[in-house]
Amino acid sequence: MPARRVDLAALLDAALLGRSGVEKRRSRFSEANAYWVDGHEFLHFHDDGAVDVRLTRACIRAHRAVLETDPAVVRRSASSDWVEYLVTKGTPEIAIRLATLAWEANRDTRSPSRRPPPRREGIVPKTRRPR
């Protein structure tokens, strides 16, 4: 594991794990660890040192001017919630700022009584509605 990635992982742990609702658990896209908030995966690492960050389309729209000028940020497609952050071309500070934006964009700010119940993926099979 490259030293820069280990440093970034430790920095992200320090910056994110104390925030409301953040959990660190396995990514739904790979065997790697990921950061989750309110049932949404919002950041995970790739083996090449890149970090995928789920900013949401609304957040990307709001910060488009800045994101488009940073060579370390790679947009996937116009309809994607995710951007890739190339750690080798960027700085840990920007990665932490993107992670914080992702946490803000993905957390459920509704009161606990208005939130939907947590999904129990893999435990209860999905049922089809009769037509």
N, CA, C and O atoms as a DFTB+ gen file, in Angstrom:
524 C
 N C O
     1  1       0.854      -1.180       0.000
     2  2       0.000       0.000       0.000
     3  2       0.896       1.238       0.000
     4  3       1.759       1.365       0.869
     5  1       0.715       2.136      -0.937
     6  2       1.551       3.331      -0.988
     7  2       1.405       4.166       0.286
     8  3       0.327       4.246       0.876
     9  1       2.509       4.783       0.692
    10  2       2.525       5.559       1.935
    11  2       1.510       6.697       1.897
    12  3       0.858       6.977       2.902
    13  1       1.371       7.355       0.750
    14  2       0.440       8.482       0.657
    15  2      -0.998       8.041       0.914
    16  3      -1.769       8.765       1.545
    17  1      -1.361       6.845       0.423
    18  2      -2.714       6.329       0.641
    19  2      -2.952       6.024       2.113
    20  3      -4.018       6.327       2.647
    21  1      -1.963       5.427       2.769
    22  2      -2.100       5.128       4.198
    23  2      -2.297       6.422       4.970
    24  3      -3.155       6.494       5.851
    25  1      -1.518       7.437       4.652
    26  2      -1.660       8.729       5.315
    27  2      -3.051       9.314       5.068
    28  3      -3.678       9.830       5.993
    29  1      -3.531       9.236       3.841
    30  2      -4.838       9.792       3.523
    31  2      -5.940       9.018       4.249
    32  3      -6.894       9.617       4.746
    33  1      -5.815       7.704       4.311
    34  2      -6.819       6.905       5.013
    35  2      -6.888       7.309       6.485
    36  3      -7.977       7.440       7.046
    37  1      -5.735       7.503       7.105
    38  2      -5.717       7.921       8.517
    39  2      -6.308       9.318       8.679
    40  3      -7.042       9.577       9.633
    41  1      -5.993      10.209       7.759
    42  2      -6.544      11.569       7.812
    43  2      -8.063      11.557       7.622
    44  3      -8.783      12.290       8.299
    45  1      -8.541      10.722       6.700
    46  2      -9.988      10.632       6.476
    47  2     -10.681      10.026       7.686
    48  3     -11.771      10.461       8.057
    49  1     -10.056       9.019       8.311
    50  2     -10.628       8.472       9.545
    51  2     -10.802       9.574      10.587
    52  3     -11.858       9.701      11.205
    53  1      -9.760      10.357      10.768
    54  2      -9.799      11.426      11.773
    55  2     -10.846      12.483      11.426
    56  3     -11.519      13.010      12.312
    57  1     -10.982      12.789      10.139
    58  2     -11.902      13.847       9.721
    59  2     -13.358      13.390       9.683
    60  3     -14.260      14.200       9.898
    61  1     -13.602      12.111       9.414
    62  2     -14.969      11.667       9.160
    63  2     -15.614      10.852      10.268
    64  3     -16.813      10.994      10.513
    65  1     -14.855      10.010      10.941
    66  2     -15.480       9.059      11.861
    67  2     -16.143       9.706      13.067
    68  3     -16.979       9.072      13.711
    69  1     -15.803      10.928      13.387
    70  2     -16.460      11.631      14.481
    71  2     -17.712      12.371      14.057
    72  3     -18.425      12.916      14.899
    73  1     -17.988      12.397      12.771
    74  2     -19.161      13.124      12.267
    75  2     -20.431      12.296      12.450
    76  3     -20.391      11.065      12.469
    77  1     -21.521      12.973      12.580
    78  2     -22.812      12.336      12.846
    79  2     -23.166      11.301      11.783
    80  3     -23.217      11.608      10.592
    81  1     -23.410      10.075      12.229
    82  2     -23.898       9.019      11.353
    83  2     -22.867       8.301      10.514
    84  3     -23.229       7.367       9.798
    85  1     -21.602       8.684      10.561
    86  2     -20.590       8.080       9.690
    87  2     -20.160       6.725      10.232
    88  3     -19.878       6.566      11.419
    89  1     -20.118       5.761       9.332
    90  2     -19.632       4.422       9.639
    91  2     -18.557       4.057       8.631
    92  3     -18.570       4.538       7.498
    93  1     -17.635       3.214       9.042
    94  2     -16.639       2.675       8.128
    95  2     -16.920       1.187       8.021
    96  3     -16.827       0.453       9.004
    97  1     -17.269       0.748       6.806
    98  2     -17.533      -0.665       6.573
    99  2     -17.218      -1.001       5.126
   100  3     -16.825      -0.131       4.350
   101  1     -17.389      -2.253       4.771
   102  2     -17.013      -2.710       3.435
   103  2     -17.812      -2.005       2.348
   104  3     -19.015      -1.779       2.483
   105  1     -17.121      -1.663       1.275
   106  2     -17.758      -1.030       0.129
   107  2     -18.700      -2.000      -0.561
   108  3     -18.474      -3.211      -0.552
   109  1     -19.738      -1.474      -1.148
   110  2     -20.619      -2.340      -1.941
   111  2     -20.048      -2.583      -3.329
   112  3     -20.577      -3.398      -4.085
   113  1     -18.970      -1.880      -3.670
   114  2     -18.364      -2.001      -4.992
   115  2     -17.093      -2.842      -5.000
   116  3     -16.649      -3.272      -6.064
   117  1     -16.498      -3.087      -3.827
   118  2     -15.251      -3.848      -3.763
   119  2     -15.072      -4.397      -2.350
   120  3     -15.939      -4.239      -1.490
   121  1     -13.940      -5.039      -2.132
   122  2     -13.626      -5.581      -0.806
   123  2     -13.042      -4.510       0.119
   124  3     -12.829      -4.770       1.303
   125  1     -12.787      -3.334      -0.397
   126  2     -12.152      -2.260       0.374
   127  2     -13.119      -1.657       1.389
   128  3     -14.337      -1.799       1.273
   129  1     -12.555      -0.986       2.378
   130  2     -13.367      -0.230       3.321
   131  2     -13.937       0.997       2.640
   132  3     -13.367       1.518       1.681
   133  1     -15.064       1.447       3.146
   134  2     -15.718       2.637       2.613
   135  2     -16.340       3.402       3.767
   136  3     -16.494       2.873       4.868
   137  1     -16.694       4.645       3.504
   138  2     -17.379       5.476       4.491
   139  2     -18.837       5.569       4.071
   140  3     -19.154       5.780       2.900
   141  1     -19.720       5.406       5.055
   142  2     -21.159       5.407       4.842
   143  2     -21.816       6.406       5.786
   144  3     -21.326       6.643       6.890
   145  1     -22.928       6.989       5.347
   146  2     -23.758       7.817       6.223
   147  2     -25.216       7.588       5.831
   148  3     -25.581       7.681       4.660
   149  1     -26.035       7.289       6.828
   150  2     -27.475       7.106       6.631
   151  2     -27.801       6.182       5.455
   152  3     -28.696       6.469       4.660
   153  1     -27.069       5.078       5.354
   154  2     -27.338       4.089       4.314
   155  2     -26.733       4.375       2.967
   156  3     -26.961       3.621       2.021
   157  1     -25.959       5.452       2.846
   158  2     -25.339       5.807       1.573
   159  2     -23.816       5.679       1.677
   160  3     -23.189       6.257       2.565
   161  1     -23.247       4.923       0.764
   162  2     -21.787       4.895       0.661
   163  2     -21.365       6.188      -0.015
   164  3     -21.866       6.525      -1.088
   165  1     -20.435       6.920       0.615
   166  2     -20.058       8.193       0.016
   167  2     -18.574       8.328      -0.290
   168  3     -18.164       9.350      -0.839
   169  1     -17.754       7.340       0.042
   170  2     -16.331       7.414      -0.302
   171  2     -15.712       6.032      -0.182
   172  3     -15.959       5.312       0.785
   173  1     -14.901       5.665      -1.179
   174  2     -14.113       4.444      -1.085
   175  2     -12.819       4.606      -1.887
   176  3     -12.720       5.451      -2.777
   177  1     -11.832       3.774      -1.547
   178  2     -10.531       3.807      -2.211
   179  2     -10.483       2.793      -3.350
   180  3     -11.211       1.800      -3.355
   181  1      -9.611       3.067      -4.306
   182  2      -9.260       2.109      -5.350
   183  2      -7.831       1.664      -5.108
   184  3      -7.065       2.351      -4.432
   185  1      -7.475       0.524      -5.656
   186  2      -6.124      -0.009      -5.476
   187  2      -5.050       0.918      -6.040
   188  3      -3.916       0.914      -5.561
   189  1      -5.396       1.708      -7.050
   190  2      -4.404       2.592      -7.662
   191  2      -4.216       3.899      -6.887
   192  3      -3.494       4.788      -7.338
   193  1      -4.855       4.017      -5.734
   194  2      -4.705       5.213      -4.912
   195  2      -5.761       6.276      -5.163
   196  3      -5.805       7.280      -4.452
   197  1      -6.608       6.073      -6.156
   198  2      -7.682       7.030      -6.407
   199  2      -8.772       6.835      -5.360
   200  3      -8.903       5.763      -4.770
   201  1      -9.541       7.878      -5.144
   202  2     -10.646       7.853      -4.196
   203  2     -11.919       8.221      -4.953
   204  3     -11.968       9.248      -5.630
   205  1     -12.937       7.392      -4.839
   206  2     -14.241       7.726      -5.410
   207  2     -15.065       8.412      -4.336
   208  3     -15.150       7.936      -3.204
   209  1     -15.671       9.537      -4.699
   210  2     -16.425      10.347      -3.752
   211  2     -17.819      10.585      -4.340
   212  3     -17.955      11.074      -5.462
   213  1     -18.851      10.234      -3.568
   214  2     -20.237      10.457      -4.021
   215  2     -20.688      11.822      -3.523
   216  3     -21.076      11.986      -2.366
   217  1     -20.629      12.792      -4.419
   218  2     -21.004      14.154      -4.061
   219  2     -22.490      14.426      -4.256
   220  3     -23.015      15.359      -3.648
   221  1     -23.166      13.670      -5.054
   222  2     -24.536      13.866      -5.535
   223  2     -24.532      14.884      -6.671
   224  3     -23.681      15.771      -6.728
   225  1     -25.481      14.739      -7.556
   226  2     -25.551      15.646      -8.711
   227  2     -25.773      17.094      -8.291
   228  3     -25.205      18.009      -8.887
   229  1     -26.598      17.304      -7.263
   230  2     -26.860      18.676      -6.803
   231  2     -25.576      19.319      -6.266
   232  3     -25.312      20.491      -6.535
   233  1     -24.798      18.576      -5.529
   234  2     -23.542      19.095      -4.983
   235  2     -22.539      19.370      -6.108
   236  3     -21.841      20.383      -6.091
   237  1     -22.475      18.467      -7.074
   238  2     -21.576      18.673      -8.219
   239  2     -21.979      19.934      -8.969
   240  3     -21.122      20.733      -9.347
   241  1     -23.283      20.117      -9.187
   242  2     -23.764      21.329      -9.859
   243  2     -23.364      22.581      -9.084
   244  3     -22.924      23.566      -9.677
   245  1     -23.516      22.546      -7.760
   246  2     -23.222      23.712      -6.929
   247  2     -21.728      24.056      -6.919
   248  3     -21.367      25.221      -6.753
   249  1     -20.876      23.073      -7.090
   250  2     -19.429      23.291      -7.021
   251  2     -18.729      23.035      -8.356
   252  3     -17.512      22.852      -8.397
   253  1     -19.477      23.022      -9.418
   254  2     -18.955      22.683     -10.749
   255  2     -17.743      23.504     -11.149
   256  3     -16.767      22.945     -11.650
   257  1     -17.774      24.815     -10.943
   258  2     -16.671      25.686     -11.380
   259  2     -15.354      25.277     -10.729
   260  3     -14.316      25.251     -11.388
   261  1     -15.394      24.963      -9.459
   262  2     -14.175      24.560      -8.747
   263  2     -13.754      23.162      -9.159
   264  3     -12.572      22.917      -9.400
   265  1     -14.709      22.240      -9.243
   266  2     -14.390      20.857      -9.597
   267  2     -13.778      20.752     -10.988
   268  3     -12.859      19.962     -11.205
   269  1     -14.278      21.538     -11.922
   270  2     -13.782      21.459     -13.299
   271  2     -12.383      22.035     -13.459
   272  3     -11.695      21.710     -14.426
   273  1     -11.949      22.879     -12.537
   274  2     -10.607      23.459     -12.661
   275  2      -9.535      22.647     -11.954
   276  3      -8.347      22.917     -12.128
   277  1      -9.930      21.656     -11.161
   278  2      -8.966      20.832     -10.428
   279  2      -8.608      19.613     -11.267
   280  3      -9.477      18.780     -11.527
   281  1      -7.338      19.482     -11.704
   282  2      -6.953      18.344     -12.548
   283  2      -7.016      17.000     -11.821
   284  3      -6.975      15.951     -12.464
   285  1      -7.112      17.019     -10.504
   286  2      -7.188      15.774      -9.739
   287  2      -8.612      15.225      -9.666
   288  3      -8.807      14.080      -9.256
   289  1      -9.612      16.021     -10.058
   290  2     -11.010      15.596     -10.023
   291  2     -11.425      15.141     -11.418
   292  3     -11.293      15.879     -12.394
   293  1     -11.929      13.911     -11.492
   294  2     -12.384      13.348     -12.764
   295  2     -13.866      13.037     -12.637
   296  3     -14.272      12.226     -11.805
   297  1     -14.666      13.686     -13.467
   298  2     -16.111      13.402     -13.494
   299  2     -16.338      12.118     -14.264
   300  3     -15.666      11.871     -15.265
   301  1     -17.255      11.311     -13.823
   302  2     -17.559      10.056     -14.520
   303  2     -18.441      10.314     -15.733
   304  3     -18.079       9.986     -16.863
   305  1     -19.584      10.896     -15.485
   306  2     -20.507      11.261     -16.563
   307  2     -21.426      12.337     -16.013
   308  3     -21.454      12.595     -14.809
   309  1     -22.164      12.950     -16.894
   310  2     -23.053      14.036     -16.459
   311  2     -24.137      13.543     -15.513
   312  3     -24.638      14.315     -14.696
   313  1     -24.506      12.277     -15.608
   314  2     -25.589      11.769     -14.769
   315  2     -25.099      11.062     -13.504
   316  3     -25.914      10.564     -12.728
   317  1     -23.802      11.010     -13.285
   318  2     -23.262      10.290     -12.134
   319  2     -23.180      11.171     -10.893
   320  3     -22.907      12.368     -10.980
   321  1     -23.424      10.556      -9.731
   322  2     -23.251      11.223      -8.439
   323  2     -21.793      11.205      -7.992
   324  3     -21.423      11.910      -7.053
   325  1     -20.976      10.416      -8.648
   326  2     -19.611      10.152      -8.209
   327  2     -18.584      10.934      -9.008
   328  3     -18.750      11.170     -10.205
   329  1     -17.513      11.332      -8.317
   330  2     -16.315      11.856      -8.961
   331  2     -15.136      11.025      -8.456
   332  3     -15.185      10.455      -7.366
   333  1     -14.104      10.968      -9.243
   334  2     -12.884      10.281      -8.827
   335  2     -11.854      11.336      -8.475
   336  3     -11.669      12.301      -9.217
   337  1     -11.186      11.156      -7.350
   338  2     -10.136      12.078      -6.940
   339  2      -8.807      11.359      -7.054
   340  3      -8.573      10.359      -6.375
   341  1      -7.937      11.869      -7.911
   342  2      -6.625      11.266      -8.144
   343  2      -5.656      11.817      -7.104
   344  3      -5.143      12.928      -7.240
   345  1      -5.419      11.032      -6.079
   346  2      -4.624      11.484      -4.941
   347  2      -3.219      11.888      -5.379
   348  3      -2.643      12.820      -4.818
   349  1      -2.661      11.200      -6.374
   350  2      -1.303      11.515      -6.826
   351  2      -1.215      12.886      -7.495
   352  3      -0.131      13.467      -7.561
   353  1      -2.335      13.411      -7.992
   354  2      -2.347      14.731      -8.625
   355  2      -2.878      15.821      -7.705
   356  3      -2.796      17.005      -8.035
   357  1      -3.418      15.436      -6.559
   358  2      -4.046      16.409      -5.669
   359  2      -3.382      16.455      -4.307
   360  3      -2.248      16.010      -4.131
   361  1      -4.107      16.999      -3.354
   362  2      -3.582      17.125      -1.994
   363  2      -4.538      16.449      -1.017
   364  3      -5.736      16.359      -1.285
   365  1      -4.021      15.975       0.109
   366  2      -4.911      15.386       1.116
   367  2      -5.957      16.373       1.616
   368  3      -7.075      15.972       1.937
   369  1      -5.618      17.641       1.688
   370  2      -6.570      18.656       2.169
   371  2      -7.797      18.748       1.260
   372  3      -8.924      18.865       1.741
   373  1      -7.574      18.694      -0.049
   374  2      -8.701      18.750      -0.982
   375  2      -9.522      17.459      -0.884
   376  3     -10.750      17.501      -0.948
   377  1      -8.853      16.323      -0.730
   378  2      -9.569      15.048      -0.565
   379  2     -10.457      15.095       0.673
   380  3     -11.591      14.618       0.639
   381  1      -9.958      15.657       1.753
   382  2     -10.756      15.769       2.982
   383  2     -11.924      16.726       2.772
   384  3     -13.024      16.472       3.264
   385  1     -11.703      17.811       2.055
   386  2     -12.797      18.753       1.776
   387  2     -13.881      18.098       0.924
   388  3     -15.071      18.295       1.172
   389  1     -13.467      17.312      -0.089
   390  2     -14.443      16.592      -0.908
   391  2     -15.214      15.571      -0.061
   392  3     -16.426      15.419      -0.211
   393  1     -14.505      14.882       0.820
   394  2     -15.151      13.903       1.701
   395  2     -16.177      14.585       2.608
   396  3     -17.259      14.046       2.840
   397  1     -15.840      15.755       3.112
   398  2     -16.760      16.503       3.969
   399  2     -17.988      16.956       3.179
   400  3     -19.112      16.879       3.675
   401  1     -17.772      17.427       1.951
   402  2     -18.904      17.796       1.090
   403  2     -19.792      16.585       0.830
   404  3     -21.018      16.698       0.842
   405  1     -19.178      15.429       0.595
   406  2     -19.938      14.208       0.338
   407  2     -20.753      13.811       1.557
   408  3     -21.911      13.414       1.426
   409  1     -20.164      13.912       2.738
   410  2     -20.906      13.614       3.973
   411  2     -22.111      14.537       4.093
   412  3     -23.216      14.083       4.390
   413  1     -21.903      15.830       3.865
   414  2     -22.994      16.793       3.963
   415  2     -24.087      16.497       2.942
   416  3     -25.274      16.603       3.250
   417  1     -23.689      16.127       1.729
   418  2     -24.656      15.901       0.656
   419  2     -25.442      14.608       0.831
   420  3     -26.578      14.518       0.366
   421  1     -24.868      13.611       1.485
   422  2     -25.491      12.295       1.573
   423  2     -26.219      12.008       2.880
   424  3     -26.962      11.031       2.971
   425  1     -26.018      12.835       3.877
   426  2     -26.670      12.515       5.146
   427  2     -28.141      12.909       5.107
   428  3     -28.547      13.819       4.384
   429  1     -28.909      12.208       5.895
   430  2     -30.345      12.429       5.965
   431  2     -30.592      13.442       7.072
   432  3     -30.418      13.131       8.251
   433  1     -30.991      14.628       6.707
   434  2     -31.171      15.693       7.699
   435  2     -32.583      15.744       8.270
   436  3     -32.890      16.593       9.107
   437  1     -33.445      14.828       7.812
   438  2     -34.795      14.787       8.382
   439  2     -34.717      14.318       9.827
   440  3     -33.760      13.651      10.219
   441  1     -35.701      14.660      10.598
   442  2     -35.729      14.201      11.990
   443  2     -35.841      12.680      11.991
   444  3     -36.391      12.105      11.052
   445  1     -35.330      12.018      13.032
   446  2     -35.360      10.554      13.059
   447  2     -36.751       9.960      12.859
   448  3     -36.877       8.882      12.279
   449  1     -37.790      10.636      13.323
   450  2     -39.145      10.096      13.177
   451  2     -39.644      10.151      11.731
   452  3     -40.601       9.457      11.387
   453  1     -39.010      10.963      10.883
   454  2     -39.452      11.098       9.489
   455  2     -38.583      10.311       8.516
   456  3     -38.885      10.261       7.324
   457  1     -37.516       9.699       9.004
   458  2     -36.634       8.921       8.136
   459  2     -37.260       7.564       7.836
   460  3     -37.963       6.996       8.672
   461  1     -36.999       7.052       6.633
   462  2     -37.485       5.698       6.344
   463  2     -36.713       4.685       7.188
   464  3     -35.595       4.969       7.617
   465  1     -37.287       3.521       7.431
   466  2     -36.555       2.523       8.210
   467  2     -35.303       2.081       7.451
   468  3     -35.289       2.123       6.221
   469  1     -34.249       1.658       8.162
   470  2     -33.033       1.232       7.477
   471  2     -33.309       0.015       6.598
   472  3     -34.117      -0.850       6.937
   473  1     -32.619      -0.028       5.468
   474  2     -32.760      -1.173       4.571
   475  2     -31.964      -2.331       5.128
   476  3     -30.880      -2.144       5.679
   477  1     -32.493      -3.503       4.986
   478  2     -31.818      -4.698       5.486
   479  2     -31.375      -5.508       4.282
   480  3     -31.902      -6.590       4.020
   481  1     -30.408      -4.981       3.555
   482  2     -29.941      -5.603       2.323
   483  2     -29.420      -6.999       2.585
   484  3     -28.636      -7.219       3.508
   485  1     -29.861      -7.942       1.767
   486  2     -29.372      -9.294       1.854
   487  2     -30.068     -10.143       2.900
   488  3     -29.876     -11.358       2.915
   489  1     -30.866      -9.555       3.770
   490  2     -31.532     -10.320       4.815
   491  2     -32.957     -10.660       4.378
   492  3     -33.379     -11.814       4.453
   493  1     -33.669      -9.678       3.937
   494  2     -35.042      -9.880       3.502
   495  2     -35.073      -9.781       1.980
   496  3     -34.717      -8.740       1.426
   497  1     -35.491     -10.841       1.297
   498  2     -35.508     -10.777      -0.171
   499  2     -36.525      -9.753      -0.652
   500  3     -37.567      -9.538      -0.033
   501  1     -36.196      -9.138      -1.759
   502  2     -37.136      -8.206      -2.365
   503  2     -38.309      -8.981      -2.925
   504  3     -38.141     -10.051      -3.510
   505  1     -39.486      -8.438      -2.742
   506  2     -40.686      -9.085      -3.283
   507  2     -41.198      -8.266      -4.433
   508  3     -41.054      -7.044      -4.457
   509  1     -41.791      -8.935      -5.378
   510  2     -42.363      -8.241      -6.515
   511  2     -43.808      -7.891      -6.224
   512  3     -44.541      -8.642      -5.581
   513  1     -44.185      -6.748      -6.709
   514  2     -45.580      -6.342      -6.586
   515  2     -46.410      -7.085      -7.635
   516  3     -45.958      -7.265      -8.766
   517  1     -47.600      -7.509      -7.274
   518  2     -48.457      -8.140      -8.292
   519  2     -48.865      -7.101      -9.334
   520  3     -49.064      -5.931      -9.009
   521  1     -48.983      -7.526     -10.549
   522  2     -49.356      -6.609     -11.637
   523  2     -50.828      -6.540     -11.832
   524  3     -51.302      -5.815     -12.707
